[in-house]
Amino acid sequence: MASTQADRPDPNSGVRDFAILSEARAGRPVFQCGGRVFTLADVVAAAKAMGQLDAFRTAWLSTQARAAPAEASGIEPDPAQIEEATNAFRYARDLVSAEECERWLEQLGLHFEDLVAFSTRRLRAAAVPESTVGTADGTRAQEEDPKTAFEVDLLLGDDFTDWARALAERVALAQESGSVPKPGDDLRERWDELESLHRATCAGLTGNAERERLLRQDWMALTLLELELVTFDEPSAAREAECCVRHDGGTLTEVADQNGLCCESVSAFLADLQSPWRSALTVARTGDVVLLPSADTGFAVVRILKRSEPSLESEVVCNRLDARLRGRHFRGLVAHHIQWIVALEPVE
């Protein structure tokens, strides 16, 4: 009798309980503070203590589930796409030469082939809509052990960089207070202490007086804009749409419908917009219609629906100010106390 999909073994089942790096990688150093070197395993331990490792694993398994239909159907990314994605990863970290990239990967116990496989898995998952997950017959070509893929994706993903930064903040703060974990200390046993000190410090950084000072400095940048926009490939079509909305009284929704396009709604701080948009919208008023360059060679017709001046009564503004205050404080601490061995942060 033919087996059902439920009867077939789950190729990722071993990953569900996978939380420890391989022995060959676990002890590799990431940064140093005081007399202690903190390793890749310490970063993973911090992620687990923060409750973020399980969330990463769940998201990774979901990504693998999206990739499975593409792989089972023989749908693979184009080699040029893989090369472009791999190069984007390298250049974001200033790994321009092949030698620089290979040295950086070696610090993580990885090889260039691992980076290529990482890019391929991401592109493979992106090629399949989430709505198709579970529609494949359950077969899947296994080019490598799923635990290996999991470990590579963990080390090269943005989450790992965030975990390393979070650990560095807590260690730098402990060093400042004279209580940094010493060599041989179990980080898991010290985590509650480190976390408590971090929370108390954050609370002391974000009072209304501090928010008010920063708000005065960043007043324009924290202006909140609510926009609607339609993106066109052809500049002539974009100019015609702008004229229709600006002078003929049409709406962007009507223009989008006439051209078979989507009218998007966007809410963003002025500081978060790309440079050409930021310059143009700094002086724009509510109701204005502006033609702006979009991604690649496209053009967007943008209407300003609402322009909100920043206020401490706004929760989103306060959250942004608090994040800036915390970031500024801990960047200084980390720069003073942490010696990075692996450069994890993408360059600005």
C-alpha positions as CSV (number, residue, x, y, z in Angstrom):
1,M,0.0,0.0,0.0
2,A,1.3,3.4,-0.9
3,S,2.4,5.5,2.0
4,T,0.6,8.8,2.8
5,Q,2.3,12.1,3.3
6,A,1.8,11.6,7.1
7,D,3.7,8.3,6.9
8,R,6.8,9.8,5.4
9,P,9.5,10.9,7.7
10,D,9.9,14.6,8.3
11,P,13.4,15.5,7.0
12,N,13.6,18.5,9.4
13,S,12.4,16.6,12.5
14,G,15.9,16.6,14.0
15,V,16.1,20.4,13.8
16,R,13.1,20.8,16.1
17,D,15.2,20.0,19.1
18,F,18.5,21.4,17.7
19,A,19.8,24.2,19.9
20,I,23.5,23.6,20.2
21,L,26.2,24.5,17.6
22,S,28.5,21.7,16.4
23,E,31.5,21.2,18.6
24,A,33.8,22.5,15.7
25,R,32.0,25.9,15.8
26,A,30.7,26.4,19.3
27,G,34.0,27.6,20.8
28,R,34.9,30.1,18.1
29,P,35.4,33.6,19.5
30,V,33.1,36.5,18.7
31,F,34.2,39.3,21.0
32,Q,36.3,39.8,24.1
33,C,35.6,41.9,27.2
34,G,37.9,42.1,30.2
35,G,39.6,38.8,30.6
36,R,36.9,36.7,28.9
37,V,36.3,35.7,25.3
38,F,32.7,35.2,24.3
39,T,32.0,32.5,21.7
40,L,29.4,31.6,19.2
41,A,28.0,29.2,21.8
42,D,27.6,32.1,24.2
43,V,25.6,34.1,21.6
44,V,23.3,31.1,21.1
45,A,23.0,30.7,24.9
46,A,22.0,34.4,25.1
47,A,19.4,33.9,22.3
48,K,17.9,31.0,24.3
49,A,17.9,33.0,27.5
50,M,16.1,35.8,25.7
51,G,13.5,33.4,24.4
52,Q,14.4,34.1,20.8
53,L,16.0,30.8,19.7
54,D,12.7,28.9,19.5
55,A,11.2,31.7,17.5
56,F,14.1,31.5,15.1
57,R,13.7,27.8,14.7
58,T,10.0,28.1,14.1
59,A,10.6,30.7,11.4
60,W,13.4,28.7,9.8
61,L,11.1,25.6,9.6
62,S,8.4,27.7,8.0
63,T,11.0,29.0,5.4
64,Q,12.0,25.4,4.7
65,A,8.4,24.5,4.2
66,R,8.0,27.2,1.6
67,A,11.2,26.1,-0.1
68,A,10.1,22.4,-0.3
69,P,7.5,22.8,-3.1
70,A,10.0,24.7,-5.3
71,E,12.7,22.1,-4.7
72,A,10.4,19.1,-5.2
73,S,9.2,20.6,-8.5
74,G,12.7,21.3,-9.7
75,I,12.2,25.1,-9.5
76,E,15.6,26.6,-8.7
77,P,16.9,30.1,-8.6
78,D,18.8,31.4,-11.6
79,P,22.6,31.3,-11.0
80,A,22.8,35.0,-11.7
81,Q,20.3,35.6,-8.9
82,I,22.3,33.5,-6.5
83,E,25.5,35.4,-7.4
84,E,23.7,38.7,-7.0
85,A,22.3,37.8,-3.5
86,T,25.7,36.4,-2.4
87,N,27.5,39.5,-3.5
88,A,24.9,41.8,-1.8
89,F,25.6,39.9,1.4
90,R,29.3,40.4,1.0
91,Y,29.3,44.0,0.1
92,A,26.9,44.9,2.9
93,R,29.7,43.7,5.2
94,D,32.5,45.2,3.3
95,L,33.8,41.8,2.2
96,V,34.9,43.0,-1.2
97,S,37.6,40.5,-2.1
98,A,37.2,36.8,-2.2
99,E,40.0,36.5,0.4
100,E,38.3,38.8,2.8
101,C,35.1,37.0,2.5
102,E,36.7,33.6,3.0
103,R,38.6,34.8,6.1
104,W,35.4,36.2,7.6
105,L,33.5,33.0,7.0
106,E,36.3,30.9,8.4
107,Q,36.0,32.9,11.7
108,L,32.5,31.4,11.9
109,G,33.7,27.9,10.9
110,L,32.1,28.3,7.4
111,H,33.1,28.2,3.8
112,F,32.1,30.1,0.7
113,E,29.9,27.2,-0.4
114,D,27.9,27.7,2.8
115,L,27.2,31.3,1.9
116,V,26.1,30.3,-1.6
117,A,23.8,27.6,-0.1
118,F,22.4,30.2,2.3
119,S,21.6,32.6,-0.5
120,T,20.1,29.7,-2.6
121,R,17.7,28.6,0.3
122,R,16.5,32.2,0.8
123,L,15.8,32.6,-2.9
124,R,14.1,29.2,-3.2
125,A,11.8,30.1,-0.3
126,A,11.0,33.5,-1.8
127,A,10.0,31.8,-5.1
128,V,7.0,30.1,-3.5
129,P,4.0,31.9,-2.1
130,E,3.0,30.9,1.5
131,S,-0.4,29.8,0.2
132,T,1.2,26.9,-1.6
133,V,2.9,25.5,1.5
134,G,1.8,21.9,2.1
135,T,0.7,21.4,-1.5
136,A,3.8,19.4,-2.5
137,D,3.8,15.7,-2.2
138,G,6.2,15.7,0.7
139,T,9.2,14.5,-1.2
140,R,12.3,16.6,-1.1
141,A,15.8,16.3,-2.4
142,Q,18.1,16.5,0.5
143,E,21.4,18.0,-0.6
144,E,22.7,18.3,3.0
145,D,21.8,17.4,6.5
146,P,19.0,19.7,7.7
147,K,20.9,20.4,11.0
148,T,23.8,21.7,8.9
149,A,21.6,24.0,6.9
150,F,20.0,25.2,10.1
151,E,23.3,26.0,11.6
152,V,24.6,27.8,8.6
153,D,21.4,29.9,8.3
154,L,21.5,30.7,12.0
155,L,25.1,32.0,11.8
156,L,24.6,34.1,8.6
157,G,21.2,35.5,9.5
158,D,20.4,38.9,10.8
159,D,19.0,37.3,14.0
160,F,22.5,36.1,15.0
161,T,23.9,39.6,14.6
162,D,21.1,41.0,16.8
163,W,21.8,38.3,19.5
164,A,25.5,39.1,19.5
165,R,24.8,42.8,19.8
166,A,22.4,42.2,22.7
167,L,24.9,40.0,24.5
168,A,27.7,42.6,23.9
169,E,25.4,45.3,25.4
170,R,24.8,43.3,28.6
171,V,28.5,42.3,28.9
172,A,29.7,45.9,28.4
173,L,27.2,47.1,31.0
174,A,28.4,44.5,33.5
175,Q,32.0,45.4,32.8
176,E,31.1,49.1,33.5
177,S,29.6,48.0,36.8
178,G,32.5,45.7,37.7
179,S,30.6,42.4,37.4
180,V,31.4,41.0,34.0
181,P,31.2,37.2,33.8
182,K,34.7,35.8,34.3
183,P,36.3,32.9,32.3
184,G,34.6,29.7,33.5
185,D,31.4,31.4,34.6
186,D,28.3,29.7,33.2
187,L,26.6,32.5,31.2
188,R,23.2,30.9,31.8
189,E,23.6,31.2,35.5
190,R,24.5,34.8,35.2
191,W,21.8,35.8,32.7
192,D,19.1,36.9,35.1
193,E,21.7,39.3,36.7
194,L,22.8,40.6,33.4
195,E,19.2,41.1,32.2
196,S,18.1,42.8,35.4
197,L,21.0,45.3,35.1
198,H,20.1,45.9,31.5
199,R,16.4,46.6,32.2
200,A,17.2,48.9,35.0
201,T,19.6,50.9,32.9
202,C,17.2,51.2,30.0
203,A,14.5,52.5,32.4
204,G,16.8,55.2,33.6
205,L,17.6,56.3,30.0
206,T,14.1,57.0,28.8
207,G,12.5,59.5,31.1
208,N,10.5,62.4,29.7
209,A,13.3,64.9,30.2
210,E,15.7,62.8,28.1
211,R,12.9,62.3,25.4
212,E,12.3,66.1,25.3
213,R,15.9,66.9,24.7
214,L,16.2,64.4,21.9
215,L,12.9,65.4,20.4
216,R,14.1,69.0,20.0
217,Q,17.2,67.7,18.2
218,D,15.3,65.4,15.9
219,W,12.1,67.4,15.4
220,M,12.0,67.4,11.6
221,A,13.2,63.8,11.3
222,L,10.4,62.5,13.6
223,T,7.7,64.1,11.5
224,L,5.3,61.3,10.7
225,L,3.9,61.1,7.2
226,E,0.9,59.1,6.0
227,L,1.1,58.6,2.2
228,E,-0.6,56.9,-0.6
229,L,1.3,56.1,-3.7
230,V,1.2,54.3,-7.1
231,T,4.4,53.1,-8.7
232,F,4.9,53.2,-12.5
233,D,7.6,51.6,-14.7
234,E,7.4,54.3,-17.4
235,P,8.1,57.9,-16.5
236,S,5.6,59.1,-19.1
237,A,2.8,57.1,-17.4
238,A,3.8,58.5,-14.0
239,R,3.8,62.1,-15.3
240,E,0.3,61.6,-16.9
241,A,-1.0,60.1,-13.6
242,E,0.5,63.0,-11.6
243,C,-1.2,65.5,-13.9
244,C,-4.5,63.7,-13.6
245,V,-4.5,63.8,-9.8
246,R,-3.0,67.2,-9.4
247,H,-5.0,69.2,-12.0
248,D,-8.0,67.1,-13.0
249,G,-9.2,66.1,-9.6
250,G,-8.7,62.4,-10.0
251,T,-7.7,60.1,-7.1
252,L,-4.7,57.8,-6.9
253,T,-7.0,54.9,-6.4
254,E,-8.8,55.7,-9.7
255,V,-5.4,56.1,-11.5
256,A,-4.2,52.8,-10.1
257,D,-7.3,51.0,-11.2
258,Q,-7.1,52.5,-14.7
259,N,-3.6,51.2,-15.1
260,G,-4.1,47.8,-13.4
261,L,-1.8,48.8,-10.5
262,C,-2.1,48.9,-6.8
263,C,-2.5,52.0,-4.7
264,E,-0.4,51.6,-1.5
265,S,-0.7,53.2,1.9
266,V,2.5,54.0,3.8
267,S,3.2,55.5,7.2
268,A,6.8,56.5,7.9
269,F,8.9,59.0,9.8
270,L,10.6,61.5,7.5
271,A,14.0,60.2,8.6
272,D,13.2,56.7,7.4
273,L,12.5,57.7,3.8
274,Q,15.1,57.3,1.0
275,S,17.1,60.5,0.4
276,P,15.3,61.9,-2.7
277,W,11.9,61.4,-1.0
278,R,13.1,62.9,2.3
279,S,14.3,66.0,0.5
280,A,11.1,66.5,-1.5
281,L,8.7,65.7,1.3
282,T,10.3,67.8,3.9
283,V,8.6,70.9,2.4
284,A,5.5,69.2,1.1
285,R,2.1,69.9,2.8
286,T,-0.9,67.7,3.4
287,G,-2.7,67.2,0.1
288,D,0.3,67.8,-2.1
289,V,1.0,65.4,-5.0
290,V,4.6,64.7,-5.8
291,L,6.4,62.7,-8.5
292,L,9.4,60.8,-7.0
293,P,11.9,58.3,-8.2
294,S,11.2,54.8,-7.0
295,A,13.2,51.6,-6.9
296,D,15.5,50.9,-9.9
297,T,14.1,52.9,-12.8
298,G,10.5,53.3,-11.6
299,F,8.6,56.5,-10.6
300,A,6.0,56.9,-7.8
301,V,3.1,59.4,-7.7
302,V,2.7,60.2,-4.0
303,R,0.0,62.1,-2.2
304,I,0.6,63.3,1.4
305,L,-2.6,62.3,3.3
306,K,-1.5,63.6,6.7
307,R,1.6,65.2,8.2
308,S,1.9,64.9,12.0
309,E,4.3,67.0,14.0
310,P,6.2,64.9,16.6
311,S,4.8,64.9,20.2
312,L,5.6,63.1,23.4
313,E,1.9,62.2,23.5
314,S,2.5,59.9,20.5
315,E,3.4,56.3,21.4
316,V,5.2,55.7,18.2
317,V,7.3,58.8,18.7
318,C,8.2,57.9,22.3
319,N,9.1,54.4,21.2
320,R,11.4,55.8,18.5
321,L,13.0,58.2,21.0
322,D,13.5,55.5,23.5
323,A,15.2,53.3,21.0
324,R,17.5,56.1,20.0
325,L,18.4,56.9,23.6
326,R,19.1,53.3,24.4
327,G,21.1,52.8,21.2
328,R,23.2,55.8,21.7
329,H,24.1,54.8,25.3
330,F,24.9,51.2,24.5
331,R,26.9,52.0,21.4
332,G,29.2,54.0,23.5
333,L,29.5,51.3,26.2
334,V,30.1,48.6,23.6
335,A,32.7,50.7,21.7
336,H,34.6,51.3,25.0
337,H,34.5,47.8,26.5
338,I,34.0,45.3,23.7
339,Q,36.7,44.1,21.3
340,W,35.1,42.5,18.3
341,I,36.9,39.5,16.9
342,V,34.2,38.8,14.2
343,A,32.8,41.8,12.4
344,L,29.1,40.9,12.3
345,E,27.5,44.3,11.7
346,P,26.7,45.3,8.1
347,V,28.4,48.5,7.2
348,E,26.3,51.7,7.3
